[in-house]
Amino acid sequence: MGLFTAFDINASGMTAERFRMDIISENIANTNTTRTQDGTPYRRQVVVFEEKNSQTPFRHVLKAARDRYSGTGVKVSGVYEDQWTEMNMVYDPSHPDADENGYVTYPNVNTITEMTNLIDASRAYEANSTAFTASKSIATKGLDMLNG
């Protein structure tokens, strides 16, 4: 693995986690959005990562990893609406978006889940930052040895 490959891997991880934190922040900001531009309640967004330049099945990747390590980093493969979590139904007949039974459909955003995910993304960002700093330190020490 080359020196700059380590930098690329760590930088891609930091970029992906930063994007994930932005989406989580958007989810939290829209916790009470009952009507978007298309007239429906906001749906929670979920970020999915995948390995950069990964075009091979997992078994081939696992075999290659056993033979020798070669990393290329991570990328955001997409942002998807959370379709598996139910929307929150709250009884509030005075709300302008209430249905005929008086229930308002609120987004499927759970602030506790989002804060937990935000902490997770923050810690992953910090881990990538620490690894980047360690790689930089190793490179600096190597250059110092050449000059010394």
Salt bridges, closest charged atoms under 4 A:
GLU17 OE1 - ARG20 NH1 3.22
ASP22 OD1 - ARG18 NE 3.42
GLU50 OE2 - LYS75 NZ 3.34
ASP67 OD2 - LYS63 NZ 3.28
ASP82 OD2 - ARG44 NH1 2.96
ASP97 OD1 - ARG35 NH2 2.16
GLU114 OE2 - ARG44 NE 2.42
ASP120 OD2 - ARG20 NH2 2.89
GLU126 OE2 - ARG123 NH1 3.77
